[in-house]
Amino acid sequence: MVNRDKKSKTMKFPIIISVIFSITIILVILLLTTDARTFNYLATTSIQYEFFFIALLLQIFSWFIWGARLKVLSNASDKTAIIGLWESTKIVIANLFLAGITPSMAGGEPVRIYLLNKNGLSIGSATATVLGERVLDAIFILLCVPFAFLVFSHYIDVVIIQLGLIIGIVVFIIGIALFIITVKYPNKTKSFLIFISNKISKLFKKEKTKYSIENKINTEVDNFRKSILFFISGQKKVFFLVGSLTITYWATIFMIPSMILLGLGLEPFFIPSYAAQVLLIVIIMMPTTPGSAGVTEGCIACMYGALISSSFLIGVFVLIFRFITFHINLIVGVIFQYKIFKSVASFSLDVIKRK
């Protein structure tokens, strides 16, 4: 009971911080950009709510695209564990909550790994599947960055944004490099993980589990490498399919702000908006605040402020955009996580360790 209470308090802190950061920055943006023109515009302009509904549908559709990609990757990595589209989509939705309250959305990965393992995949295959998703996303975003820079450089020249992009790109490249090293040098990876595990075991005085942990690490690193090599060497059709789903996923997500702009009676800025979204993803993937709350709102205001001539609508745009793409994720994610784990606070990395 004490552990559950402690875990509940631990979970509440990032939730509160994430929501407070997001709402506070949105309120600040609204305060700085809203004036009499805003209310006059909203009162006299015919707001096209159907575009807001389309934006919401695009957000929901993106969960199913992500679920389809997860299904293809997981089924390819382990032929004995067949996961259906609805099951994989439920895994994706359940991961949205922890992803939304942790820096770099890193909290979502353990949820997906655990639930894939629960559905029959080994930890190594599940990890390969989830990291494979991350690498595909990173490659796609990095390939889009030159285009985004070229397009958006005509609209904004903010040093802090450029610095954030450089740091973000470096983090992306380091992540891909570590992924390649793990696959190419499995023995060194095992030694490193065993070294870390032994240090942690000594810290918590769990020496008696040393050899079982080492065997587990050796087995799962082999499973991970085997799954990755299987994708690379003999699954060209799988790579083509998941690559297509990755492009479709991001194209769907990137369409949302343009729909919101159309709903507000503004120009959609399709290509510049896509470019802005690419640069935004690079920045918010850096480990800053929980769920990058606050940072995201500020960057959205800066980037779209350069596009939207009606500056008095920036706050309204940010509010609607973040509600659809962030707050809805948190609400639906927490419902699914509660349904699966029977408690919002019940999931943690120790669950995976016990597996």
Steps between C-alpha positions, in 0.01 A plus 500: 500500500788732586676416170181566304452836673863591435471399134177697467672813635795439265264480204298805602802732497585478125128505414449821697822658366414410139144633515595813697786585262277456197203698636720775646687566174173489303350756739810720468479483119128579514570794731770638269313453173130537582339844474176661380580396141497135605149513644376714212644252246349197675163676527482621139680222311329175408711242685498172305479246781499208256873556447560469876311171485717387206811591704370285786429211261853529359639472852292188568588354157870545584461264797376225265782564250750473788321184615525352149875571491548345844302194389710450183831543684407277795357221283810509280737489798330198658294270278365311802328807649228627268361836614184642343446862392264586786735347758799692363293820486397455864869467586570826315215684674602370844855625438378854421452587866852427629646634174318826569640548850864397446785689325551398136187284531736232637242368747295353216771253395492285819119482476514374141783255578315360802167461318666340195676259736166433670360411156767237438814677373830453681639810668775509236254482207269754665793735558617456140149582379467816711852626430443419132205742511716769655777454243253514209353822641847648554613416146183647348523821703873542429437457126232771520714748698689649197165558324355653815800731547481610137128577516478653846819708485295750297257549787701507822852574618505439873838401646353298789288297255806431284700395808221267608491343154875440498488335843199294394669376183813405697285303747324323210833403340644378833190284550537340157874449559434320831241282327755400232771433761262276696428290190859490371672431832268275705774368732609849599136592551453198727813584700387859544149404609632233739742757646213746558281222639770390745547856624125535553484160673777602742323827565178320595683197649356240263813294431310170510325585171825586319529192278133483407514866398811438289332207324191715441711780350691258273177341379312823436792676325523197269123511440520872430787463253338200333176694445678806359718293264188311394336828401808624315599181319178328400205731546511751214121484467464569873737797476310639202169459682613650833682775310176585318306492828762728660462756220120472519505542878704820494314639197175451693635666816647791302163569335329583832619864543395585143149371574487718813610804300225431244251468785601845622452640149874543440734389223606134562870546403524129412870480400635757754286332767651160419846658523413660834380164635825327403706762681263488796541120532880535504481751786237329717674161477776641719466399867375824654174525695256209548341441160684813380204692645556875495793467258267373227244776550770767490657358181158470332427864580839611358480292182136558413525859611731544202237350268174645631460867420214527749722492809198549727392142414827328596383419853170355375688288243746367761216419740305295241812337357630381836159385619464272197858372483600492869215526749279254308794257499535530877127453563454199269840356598422507872163328439659216303791468742257474790297236315812293426693539826198565727687799643675800350787460748541123470734498202873550549828354380505247784215322321727442204782382725275239655418369154 
